[in-house]
Amino acid sequence: MIGEGVIEMKELTVDAVVGNIETITDFVNAELELLDCPLKIQIQIDVAIDELFGNIAHYAYGHIKGKATVQIAFDEAERTVTLTFIDSGTPFDPLKKADPDTTLSAKERRIGGLGIFLVKKTMDHMEYRYQDGHNILSIMKKLG
């Protein structure tokens, strides 16, 4: 399970709007810098934030406004960072979405799903659960 040996966890709750992607990214990057996170891994995490928080902002609440929380936790023993995205929008498990067929040309592929696919490929672990009216999606990345 993600986060069993967590040393410290911080969280930030913001309106689930695209304009807050930068706020979330800055919050996470400030923590990653304290951990001497390699730049390549930071960029992979930034792409994941853009995709996952962007999906919450676009789809979780439909036409109403809602909040989203992002938690960052560091497991010192395992040298892993876990980001957890929490919203109370429409239940949606992105891990159940079929991966796009990357053998097809861009014109032949159906629209959507490429971002989640990229996150799956760049993170070391992902898990989703729906609990107490909340979507809870966690991603974990080893720092080295």
VENFEN-V757675 format. One record per residue. N is the residue number from 1. RES is the residue in one letter. PSI is psi in whole degrees, 0 to 359 (999 if undefined). Layout:
BEGIN
n & res & psi
N & RES & PSI
N & RES & PSI
END
This chain:
BEGIN
n & res & psi
1 & M & 145
2 & I & 136
3 & G & 21
4 & E & 328
5 & G & 36
6 & V & 132
7 & I & 312
8 & E & 142
9 & M & 137
10 & K & 155
11 & E & 158
12 & L & 131
13 & T & 131
14 & V & 169
15 & D & 140
16 & A & 74
17 & V & 149
18 & V & 325
19 & G & 344
20 & N & 2
21 & I & 316
22 & E & 321
23 & T & 314
24 & I & 316
25 & T & 315
26 & D & 318
27 & F & 311
28 & V & 316
29 & N & 326
30 & A & 320
31 & E & 319
32 & L & 324
33 & E & 322
34 & L & 335
35 & L & 6
36 & D & 44
37 & C & 130
38 & P & 144
39 & L & 318
40 & K & 317
41 & I & 321
42 & Q & 318
43 & I & 318
44 & Q & 319
45 & I & 320
46 & D & 319
47 & V & 319
48 & A & 318
49 & I & 313
50 & D & 315
51 & E & 309
52 & L & 314
53 & F & 325
54 & G & 319
55 & N & 318
56 & I & 312
57 & A & 320
58 & H & 324
59 & Y & 337
60 & A & 321
61 & Y & 2
62 & G & 235
63 & H & 4
64 & I & 164
65 & K & 147
66 & G & 176
67 & K & 160
68 & A & 142
69 & T & 138
70 & V & 127
71 & Q & 142
72 & I & 131
73 & A & 146
74 & F & 129
75 & D & 105
76 & E & 319
77 & A & 319
78 & E & 350
79 & R & 50
80 & T & 149
81 & V & 134
82 & T & 128
83 & L & 133
84 & T & 127
85 & F & 126
86 & I & 129
87 & D & 162
88 & S & 28
89 & G & 195
90 & T & 132
91 & P & 130
92 & F & 121
93 & D & 101
94 & P & 342
95 & L & 343
96 & K & 347
97 & K & 131
98 & A & 140
99 & D & 145
100 & P & 152
101 & D & 98
102 & T & 358
103 & T & 344
104 & L & 156
105 & S & 163
106 & A & 326
107 & K & 329
108 & E & 337
109 & R & 148
110 & R & 150
111 & I & 141
112 & G & 155
113 & G & 345
114 & L & 324
115 & G & 313
116 & I & 320
117 & F & 315
118 & L & 317
119 & V & 315
120 & K & 320
121 & K & 332
122 & T & 340
123 & M & 157
124 & D & 335
125 & H & 146
126 & M & 145
127 & E & 150
128 & Y & 145
129 & R & 154
130 & Y & 119
131 & Q & 131
132 & D & 42
133 & G & 17
134 & H & 137
135 & N & 130
136 & I & 109
137 & L & 124
138 & S & 140
139 & I & 144
140 & M & 140
141 & K & 132
142 & K & 138
143 & L & 353
144 & G & 999
END
